[in-house]
Amino acid sequence: MAALSAARAGASVTLYEHNAAVGKKILASGNGRCNIINTTASADDYAGNDPHFVTYPLKQLSFGYFQTFCHSIGLVLDIKDDGRCYPLSNEAKSVLLALKSAVAEAGVSVLTDTEVTSVTKKDTHFIVETAQGTKRFDRVLIATGSEAAPQLGATGDGYRFAAAFGHEIVPTYPSLVQLHLHSKYHHKMAGVKTHAEISLIIDGKQREKVQGDILFAAYGISGLAILDISQKASHALLNHHKVAISINLLPRYERQELHNVLEKLFASVPRHSIETVLCGLLPAKTVTYLLDEAAILPSSPAADLSIKDLKKLVHLIQDWRFEVSDTHGFKHAEVSGGGVATTQVNNKTMESKLIQGLYFAGEVLDIVGKRGGYNFHFAWASGMIAGKEMAK
Ligand SMILES: Cc1cc2nc3c(=O)[nH]c(=O)nc-3n(C[C@H](O)[C@H](O)[C@H](O)COP(=O)(O)OP(=O)(O)OC[C@H]3O[C@@H](n4cnc5c(N)ncnc54)[C@H](O)[C@@H]3O)c2cc1C
């Protein structure tokens, strides 16, 4: 986006990519569909030391503007009710193809298999060093992304380049990532997928509540609901806070309602075992370990369940606590929080406030978005501004 914007504005542009091809993350995004933008994006959808840094760029790349831009590169969007947009083809490949063709048409020199090893400034010029040699430029944009998903080419090199120019790097952490749990049960429930409400608890206080799918795994837990709370969880872990999740396995009922439903159910089949009755409304493996945690004998007849144990069970079904010990790491994360401090970058131009002619865009900055097209949205917006400004 940055290369295209700069070239369309008349600049002579060289784009360096150390992978054999550009845009690997675009291809992998949105499960191969590329959730390209979100029509509702605002600062509330981002985290970082100053999430309001995104407000100006998002205003410049309004949805209408982006749609016109997409038409200009031959891409048609499919807009979903919740604001998420995908290419109408439903294939991430279309996004990359359209961008690559537009970049080629605009005359950008794309150097793949070319790793930038350092960026320095001498007088008014920048020197970009690669294994193939050095080249001088009037302006440089660092859009190297983050450390998330190194298997797709992420390096974190941009942080090193920025730090060498005196830029502050806000400590980075994986986001939109699975969580590791410390518990007696999660690995025994590996493979169980269910709909649940997840509350994130940091230092004993509830910080976020979301509903969605969860999937127990040998290492802990994944699923969309987990990805949605992972940014705050990961940031809290980075800062050594105590992190836990509370799982509500039956969020469709209020507490008293669930009590009544279970009471009626147990009364209607008094001779069935407690375990069998619960398997009528919960995944079997969760029932085994819920009963273990509640110290209730699974084979006891339903009629024998005391009111005290029923209350305990209801409580546990709706507030099953697990300690979060770690995230599943950068390798499995979609994005990364932290990065180049936004206080040292002008969000109207994306130029460094420390070094004239040096620019930043995208995930290398201390901005991280929610799931839903927000990360690309900021990357496109900041890239577009940087490209236009650099061409001036
Ligand atoms: C599996 C997955 C799915 C995702 N799905 C979505 C989604 O649906 N919607 C959404 O909004 N976001 C999604 N994201 C996040 C999104 O892909 C990123 O936020 C976005 O790509 C960031 O763009 P960027 O240009 O800043 O960095 P990148 O896209 O990471 O681009 C940086 C480029 O710089 C190259 N590079 C790095 N170091 C060097 C070096 N030293 N020399 C030369 N080249 C270098 C890298 O190889 C890379 O190609 C997803 C991410 C992943 C991993």
The ligand as an SDF file (V2000), in Angstrom:
LIG
                    3D

 53 58  0  0  0  0  0  0  0  0999 V2000
   -2.3120  -16.2590   10.2970 C   0  0  0  0  0  0  0  0  0  0  0  0
   -2.6460  -14.7870   10.2780 C   0  0  0  0  0  0  0  0  0  0  0  0
   -3.9250  -14.3640    9.9300 C   0  0  0  0  0  0  0  0  0  0  0  0
   -4.2420  -12.9990    9.9390 C   0  0  0  0  0  0  0  0  0  0  0  0
   -5.4960  -12.6100    9.5260 N   0  0  0  0  0  0  0  0  0  0  0  0
   -5.8040  -11.2870    9.5160 C   0  0  0  0  0  0  0  0  0  0  0  0
   -7.0700  -10.8440    9.0150 C   0  0  0  0  0  0  0  0  0  0  0  0
   -7.8710  -11.6230    8.4940 O   0  0  0  0  0  0  0  0  0  0  0  0
   -7.3440   -9.5130    9.0960 N   0  0  0  0  0  0  0  0  0  0  0  0
   -6.4390   -8.5910    9.6160 C   0  0  0  0  0  0  0  0  0  0  0  0
   -6.7640   -7.4210    9.6710 O   0  0  0  0  0  0  0  0  0  0  0  0
   -5.2250   -8.9910   10.0320 N   0  0  0  0  0  0  0  0  0  0  0  0
   -4.8800  -10.3070    9.9880 C   0  0  0  0  0  0  0  0  0  0  0  0
   -3.6280  -10.6920   10.3870 N   0  0  0  0  0  0  0  0  0  0  0  0
   -2.6650   -9.6570   10.7790 C   0  0  0  0  0  0  0  0  0  0  0  0
   -2.0800   -8.9730    9.5340 C   0  0  0  0  0  0  0  0  0  0  0  0
   -1.5930   -9.9560    8.6600 O   0  0  0  0  0  0  0  0  0  0  0  0
   -0.9430   -8.0300    9.9400 C   0  0  0  0  0  0  0  0  0  0  0  0
   -1.3890   -7.1380   10.9130 O   0  0  0  0  0  0  0  0  0  0  0  0
   -0.4670   -7.2310    8.7040 C   0  0  0  0  0  0  0  0  0  0  0  0
    0.0470   -8.1190    7.7320 O   0  0  0  0  0  0  0  0  0  0  0  0
    0.5940   -6.2220    9.0900 C   0  0  0  0  0  0  0  0  0  0  0  0
    1.0650   -5.6210    7.9310 O   0  0  0  0  0  0  0  0  0  0  0  0
    2.5410   -5.0110    7.8510 P   0  0  0  0  0  0  0  0  0  0  0  0
    2.7090   -4.5370    6.4530 O   0  0  0  0  0  0  0  0  0  0  0  0
    2.7640   -4.0760    8.9590 O   0  0  0  0  0  0  0  0  0  0  0  0
    3.5120   -6.2660    8.1160 O   0  0  0  0  0  0  0  0  0  0  0  0
    3.6700   -7.6210    7.3020 P   0  0  0  0  0  0  0  0  0  0  0  0
    2.4570   -7.9620    6.5410 O   0  0  0  0  0  0  0  0  0  0  0  0
    4.2110   -8.5920    8.2730 O   0  0  0  0  0  0  0  0  0  0  0  0
    4.7820   -7.2590    6.2280 O   0  0  0  0  0  0  0  0  0  0  0  0
    6.1330   -7.0150    6.5900 C   0  0  0  0  0  0  0  0  0  0  0  0
    7.0200   -7.6110    5.5220 C   0  0  0  0  0  0  0  0  0  0  0  0
    8.3760   -7.2510    5.7990 O   0  0  0  0  0  0  0  0  0  0  0  0
    9.1990   -8.3550    5.5010 C   0  0  0  0  0  0  0  0  0  0  0  0
   10.4470   -8.1980    6.2560 N   0  0  0  0  0  0  0  0  0  0  0  0
   10.6290   -8.2670    7.5900 C   0  0  0  0  0  0  0  0  0  0  0  0
   11.9140   -8.0230    7.9000 N   0  0  0  0  0  0  0  0  0  0  0  0
   12.5710   -7.7990    6.7200 C   0  0  0  0  0  0  0  0  0  0  0  0
   13.9210   -7.4910    6.3790 C   0  0  0  0  0  0  0  0  0  0  0  0
   14.8700   -7.3480    7.3040 N   0  0  0  0  0  0  0  0  0  0  0  0
   14.2240   -7.3120    5.0630 N   0  0  0  0  0  0  0  0  0  0  0  0
   13.2690   -7.4470    4.0950 C   0  0  0  0  0  0  0  0  0  0  0  0
   11.9870   -7.7420    4.3690 N   0  0  0  0  0  0  0  0  0  0  0  0
   11.6360   -7.9040    5.6630 C   0  0  0  0  0  0  0  0  0  0  0  0
    8.3750   -9.5680    5.9250 C   0  0  0  0  0  0  0  0  0  0  0  0
    8.7970  -10.7450    5.2780 O   0  0  0  0  0  0  0  0  0  0  0  0
    6.9730   -9.1440    5.5030 C   0  0  0  0  0  0  0  0  0  0  0  0
    6.6400   -9.5800    4.1990 O   0  0  0  0  0  0  0  0  0  0  0  0
   -3.2670  -12.0400   10.3490 C   0  0  0  0  0  0  0  0  0  0  0  0
   -1.9840  -12.4770   10.6820 C   0  0  0  0  0  0  0  0  0  0  0  0
   -1.6540  -13.8260   10.6490 C   0  0  0  0  0  0  0  0  0  0  0  0
   -0.2600  -14.2530   11.0120 C   0  0  0  0  0  0  0  0  0  0  0  0
  1  2  1  0
  2  3  1  0
  2 52  2  0
  3  4  2  0
  4  5  1  0
  4 50  1  0
  5  6  2  0
  6  7  1  0
  6 13  1  0
  7  8  2  0
  7  9  1  0
  9 10  1  0
 10 11  2  0
 10 12  1  0
 12 13  2  0
 13 14  1  0
 14 15  1  0
 14 50  1  0
 15 16  1  0
 16 17  1  0
 16 18  1  0
 18 19  1  0
 18 20  1  0
 20 21  1  0
 20 22  1  0
 22 23  1  0
 23 24  1  0
 24 25  2  0
 24 26  1  0
 24 27  1  0
 27 28  1  0
 28 29  2  0
 28 30  1  0
 28 31  1  0
 31 32  1  0
 32 33  1  0
 33 34  1  0
 33 48  1  0
 34 35  1  0
 35 36  1  0
 35 46  1  0
 36 37  1  0
 36 45  1  0
 37 38  2  0
 38 39  1  0
 39 40  1  0
 39 45  2  0
 40 41  1  0
 40 42  2  0
 42 43  1  0
 43 44  2  0
 44 45  1  0
 46 47  1  0
 46 48  1  0
 48 49  1  0
 50 51  2  0
 51 52  1  0
 52 53  1  0
M  END
$$$$
